[in-house]
Amino acid sequence: MTTDEARQQTRILVQAAAQACEAKKGQDTRILELDPIDAGLSDFFLVTSATNDRQSVAIADEIEDKLKKEFGVLPNSVEGRRKGGWILLDYVDFVVHVFLAERRAFYDIERLRKSARPVTPAEFDAELKAALAEKTAAVRKKAAAKAKPASAKAGADAKPKKASKKSAPTKQVSAMKTAVKKAVAKKAAFRKAATRKKPSSSKTAKGR
């Protein structure tokens, strides 16, 4: 998998998490695309606000449930769920911050990440669909260049294909979701196999 493909898969997950925030009435939801130099391991921050502790927990639960059900993804760690003032869900490639409004204003991580590019979920969704549409066009152009020219008779007899009900971007999103599921399953299997392998104990030296 290329770096671009991996980043695009991360975008699919971030998009799904943002949708979960919207479903639970998260306020002023923003996605920060982090500068690679300043980001460390994560590519994105997803930040949203809640009006009370109960809502912040509900938002965090909705994100976890959605990503688990749709992609089989679980957070690497979760912090702050008990108090609810600031819940952090670390998915490694992206991190979700669910704040109470006053906590968000106090810590102001959006200001601290000055090099990050902030976008709304709607803008993020539009960018993702545009990128997938561009990828689809490139694939089709490459396939057309390799295809053999049809004969004149075949061209005359051929009937035009009906337009698909699903747009190319929508199909690409579905395909990317499937790819994300497979990638996550592969990582999980690798980690499970790794945990089963225990290091062999060192033998006690003779004569001691």
FENDATA-V705811 format. One record per pair of residues at least 4 apart in sequence whose C-alpha atoms are under 7 Angstrom apart, sorted by the first residue. I is the first residue (numbers start at 0). GAP is how many residues later the second one is. D is the distance in Angstrom with one decimal. If there is no record, write none. Layout:
i:I gap:GAP d:D
i:I gap:GAP d:D
This chain:
i:0 gap:4 d:6.2
i:0 gap:5 d:6.6
i:1 gap:4 d:6.3
i:2 gap:4 d:6.1
i:3 gap:4 d:6.1
i:4 gap:4 d:6.2
i:5 gap:4 d:6.3
i:6 gap:4 d:6.3
i:7 gap:4 d:6.5
i:8 gap:4 d:6.6
i:8 gap:167 d:6.6
i:8 gap:171 d:5.8
i:9 gap:4 d:6.2
i:9 gap:83 d:6.7
i:10 gap:4 d:6.0
i:11 gap:4 d:6.3
i:11 gap:165 d:6.9
i:12 gap:4 d:6.2
i:13 gap:4 d:6.1
i:14 gap:4 d:6.3
i:14 gap:110 d:6.7
i:15 gap:4 d:6.4
i:16 gap:4 d:6.4
i:16 gap:46 d:5.3
i:17 gap:4 d:6.4
i:17 gap:103 d:6.3
i:18 gap:4 d:6.2
i:19 gap:4 d:6.5
i:19 gap:39 d:7.0
i:19 gap:42 d:5.8
i:19 gap:43 d:5.3
i:19 gap:46 d:7.0
i:20 gap:4 d:6.3
i:20 gap:5 d:5.0
i:20 gap:38 d:5.8
i:21 gap:4 d:5.4
i:23 gap:35 d:5.6
i:25 gap:22 d:5.7
i:25 gap:23 d:5.5
i:25 gap:24 d:5.7
i:26 gap:21 d:5.8
i:26 gap:22 d:4.9
i:26 gap:23 d:6.3
i:27 gap:20 d:5.9
i:27 gap:21 d:6.4
i:28 gap:18 d:5.6
i:28 gap:19 d:4.3
i:28 gap:20 d:6.9
i:28 gap:91 d:6.7
i:29 gap:16 d:6.0
i:29 gap:17 d:5.3
i:29 gap:18 d:6.4
i:29 gap:88 d:6.4
i:29 gap:89 d:5.9
i:29 gap:90 d:5.0
i:29 gap:91 d:6.5
i:30 gap:13 d:6.8
i:30 gap:14 d:5.7
i:30 gap:15 d:4.6
i:30 gap:16 d:6.3
i:30 gap:87 d:5.6
i:30 gap:88 d:5.3
i:30 gap:89 d:6.1
i:30 gap:90 d:6.8
i:31 gap:12 d:5.5
i:31 gap:13 d:5.0
i:31 gap:14 d:6.3
i:31 gap:84 d:5.6
i:31 gap:85 d:5.4
i:31 gap:86 d:4.5
i:31 gap:87 d:6.5
i:32 gap:10 d:6.3
i:32 gap:11 d:4.8
i:32 gap:12 d:6.8
i:32 gap:83 d:5.4
i:32 gap:84 d:5.0
i:32 gap:85 d:6.3
i:33 gap:4 d:6.9
i:33 gap:5 d:5.4
i:33 gap:9 d:5.5
i:33 gap:10 d:5.5
i:33 gap:81 d:6.9
i:33 gap:82 d:4.4
i:33 gap:83 d:6.6
i:34 gap:4 d:5.5
i:34 gap:80 d:5.9
i:34 gap:81 d:5.6
i:35 gap:4 d:7.0
i:38 gap:4 d:6.3
i:40 gap:51 d:6.6
i:40 gap:52 d:6.3
i:41 gap:50 d:5.8
i:41 gap:51 d:4.3
i:41 gap:52 d:4.9
i:41 gap:53 d:7.0
i:42 gap:50 d:5.5
i:42 gap:51 d:5.6
i:43 gap:49 d:6.9
i:43 gap:50 d:4.6
i:43 gap:51 d:6.5
i:44 gap:49 d:5.7
i:44 gap:50 d:5.0
i:44 gap:51 d:5.8
i:45 gap:49 d:6.2
i:45 gap:50 d:4.6
i:45 gap:51 d:6.0
i:46 gap:49 d:6.0
i:46 gap:50 d:4.8
i:46 gap:51 d:6.1
i:47 gap:49 d:6.5
i:47 gap:50 d:5.2
i:47 gap:51 d:6.3
i:48 gap:49 d:5.8
i:48 gap:50 d:4.8
i:48 gap:51 d:5.4
i:48 gap:52 d:5.4
i:49 gap:5 d:5.8
i:49 gap:6 d:5.2
i:49 gap:49 d:6.1
i:49 gap:50 d:4.9
i:49 gap:51 d:6.2
i:50 gap:4 d:6.7
i:50 gap:49 d:5.9
i:50 gap:50 d:6.4
i:51 gap:4 d:6.4
i:51 gap:48 d:6.2
i:52 gap:4 d:6.3
i:52 gap:31 d:4.7
i:52 gap:32 d:6.1
i:53 gap:4 d:6.3
i:54 gap:4 d:6.1
i:55 gap:4 d:6.3
i:55 gap:28 d:5.9
i:55 gap:42 d:6.1
i:55 gap:43 d:6.8
i:56 gap:4 d:6.1
i:56 gap:24 d:6.4
i:56 gap:27 d:5.9
i:57 gap:4 d:6.1
i:58 gap:4 d:6.3
i:59 gap:4 d:6.3
i:59 gap:38 d:7.0
i:60 gap:4 d:6.1
i:61 gap:4 d:6.0
i:62 gap:4 d:6.2
i:63 gap:4 d:6.0
i:63 gap:10 d:6.8
i:64 gap:4 d:6.0
i:65 gap:4 d:5.9
i:66 gap:4 d:5.4
i:66 gap:5 d:6.4
i:66 gap:6 d:5.5
i:67 gap:4 d:4.2
i:67 gap:5 d:4.7
i:67 gap:6 d:5.9
i:70 gap:109 d:6.6
i:70 gap:110 d:4.8
i:71 gap:109 d:6.5
i:71 gap:112 d:6.8
i:72 gap:111 d:6.6
i:74 gap:14 d:6.1
i:74 gap:15 d:5.5
i:74 gap:16 d:4.7
i:75 gap:14 d:5.5
i:75 gap:15 d:5.4
i:75 gap:16 d:6.6
i:76 gap:12 d:6.1
i:76 gap:13 d:5.3
i:77 gap:10 d:5.7
i:77 gap:11 d:4.7
i:77 gap:12 d:6.3
i:78 gap:8 d:5.6
i:78 gap:9 d:5.1
i:78 gap:10 d:6.7
i:79 gap:4 d:5.8
i:79 gap:6 d:5.7
i:79 gap:7 d:4.5
i:79 gap:8 d:6.5
i:80 gap:6 d:5.4
i:84 gap:14 d:5.8
i:84 gap:15 d:5.2
i:84 gap:18 d:6.7
i:85 gap:11 d:6.8
i:85 gap:12 d:5.6
i:85 gap:13 d:4.5
i:85 gap:14 d:6.5
i:86 gap:10 d:5.9
i:86 gap:11 d:5.0
i:86 gap:12 d:6.5
i:87 gap:8 d:5.7
i:87 gap:9 d:4.8
i:87 gap:10 d:6.4
i:88 gap:6 d:5.8
i:88 gap:7 d:5.0
i:88 gap:8 d:6.7
i:89 gap:4 d:6.6
i:89 gap:5 d:4.6
i:89 gap:6 d:6.5
i:90 gap:4 d:5.7
i:98 gap:4 d:6.0
i:98 gap:5 d:5.4
i:99 gap:4 d:6.2
i:100 gap:4 d:6.3
i:101 gap:4 d:6.2
i:102 gap:4 d:6.2
i:103 gap:4 d:5.5
i:107 gap:4 d:6.6
i:108 gap:4 d:6.1
i:109 gap:4 d:6.9
i:118 gap:4 d:6.0
i:118 gap:5 d:6.2
i:119 gap:4 d:6.1
i:120 gap:4 d:6.0
i:121 gap:4 d:6.2
i:122 gap:4 d:6.2
i:123 gap:4 d:6.2
i:124 gap:4 d:6.2
i:125 gap:4 d:6.1
i:126 gap:4 d:6.1
i:127 gap:4 d:6.2
i:128 gap:4 d:6.0
i:128 gap:40 d:5.3
i:129 gap:4 d:6.1
i:130 gap:4 d:6.2
i:131 gap:4 d:6.1
i:131 gap:37 d:5.6
i:131 gap:40 d:6.0
i:132 gap:4 d:6.2
i:132 gap:35 d:6.2
i:132 gap:36 d:5.0
i:133 gap:4 d:6.2
i:134 gap:4 d:6.2
i:135 gap:4 d:6.2
i:135 gap:32 d:7.0
i:136 gap:4 d:6.1
i:137 gap:4 d:6.2
i:138 gap:4 d:6.1
i:139 gap:4 d:6.0
i:140 gap:4 d:6.2
i:141 gap:4 d:6.5
i:142 gap:4 d:6.1
i:149 gap:4 d:6.3
i:149 gap:5 d:6.3
i:150 gap:4 d:6.1
i:151 gap:4 d:6.2
i:152 gap:4 d:6.1
i:153 gap:4 d:5.8
i:165 gap:4 d:6.1
i:165 gap:5 d:6.4
i:166 gap:4 d:6.3
i:167 gap:4 d:6.1
i:168 gap:4 d:6.1
i:169 gap:4 d:6.4
i:170 gap:4 d:6.2
i:171 gap:4 d:6.0
i:172 gap:4 d:6.1
i:173 gap:4 d:6.4
i:174 gap:4 d:6.2
i:175 gap:4 d:6.1
i:176 gap:4 d:6.3
i:177 gap:4 d:6.3
i:178 gap:4 d:6.1
i:179 gap:4 d:6.0
i:180 gap:4 d:6.1
i:181 gap:4 d:6.1
i:182 gap:4 d:6.3
i:183 gap:4 d:6.1
i:184 gap:4 d:6.2
i:185 gap:4 d:6.2
i:186 gap:4 d:6.2
i:187 gap:4 d:6.1
i:188 gap:4 d:6.2
i:189 gap:4 d:6.1
i:190 gap:4 d:6.2
i:191 gap:4 d:6.5
i:192 gap:4 d:6.8
